Amino acid sequence: MQTATYFFIFLNLSLAVFEEPAVYPLPFLVTSLVEVLCLLVFFGRLTHYAKVTLRDVFWKDTKNICIMVAILLSLTDLAIYGVLRMYNVRSIRWSRVVRPIFLINFAESRQIRRAFRSIRNTLPEITYVFLLFMFSLLMFSLMALKLFGERNLQTAESLPYFRNYLEIVFDLYVLVTTANSPDVMMPAFDFSSWYALFFIAFVIVNTYIFMSLFLAVVYNNYKKHLKVIFGGMND
């Protein structure tokens, strides 16, 4: 039962690869029949679990309610999408976002739930570090706007350089990953090599200090909550 449940969960999640827009598109009838089969298996597994569980315990378990709601939403979305497709009306499969619910909430996925719960408990404790990082990013973006906004600089594509605050925030956010380095600083560097100091300071503060601090906080808190959850053996 456990192997079969995991197989159909994997099959259900894999449908996103074959549904429009798809990497390897298959006819709608094929993907819809496979999805209905998966949902029937999930419903059968839930019914089987209800037979061996006390009624009060079953209906008080949030996991079971989540699975039933996910099945209902998936069937409703599939029916609406099929009807709209018959009338050549474009729509999207919004129920795809509920498919991971099956992976998390079945009784066989106890270890995944514990890891997910640890992530959930970690998020509030890393919020302060994330807010500090965002404050630093916004301040550096404001400094960049003041430094370069009135210089009438242009990028290699002849586009305005650092004149829009939101675009500056995005460019510097990408620079934290060093994905656009050193291209993002070249217009300023060509104007004056001293402007490179601004980007060096930004990378030191945000990439090497804040990202390292953020990673350390995430790792330590996740490990702490994981030990608590596995130590208590809570479901």
Number of C-alpha atoms within 10 A of each C-alpha: 8 11 9 11 20 16 12 20 22 16 14 22 18 11 18 18 13 16 18 16 10 11 10 10 14 14 10 14 10 11 18 17 11 16 20 16 14 21 23 13 16 20 15 12 18 17 13 11 15 15 11 9 12 10 10 8 9 17 13 10 10 10 17 20 14 17 23 16 14 21 23 14 17 22 17 13 17 19 13 14 17 17 12 13 13 8 8 9 10 8 11 12 14 12 16 16 11 17 19 14 16 26 22 21 18 23 18 15 16 16 14 14 19 20 18 14 16 21 17 13 16 21 14 9 14 17 12 12 17 16 11 14 20 16 12 16 21 19 13 20 24 16 13 20 20 14 15 17 18 11 14 10 18 15 15 12 7 8 10 13 23 27 20 12 16 14 13 22 21 13 17 25 19 14 21 20 13 14 12 14 15 12 14 21 21 17 18 23 16 12 12 10 12 11 18 16 11 15 21 11 12 19 19 13 16 23 18 12 12 20 18 12 17 17 12 13 16 18 12 12 18 21 16 14 19 20 13 14 17 14 9 9 11 10 12
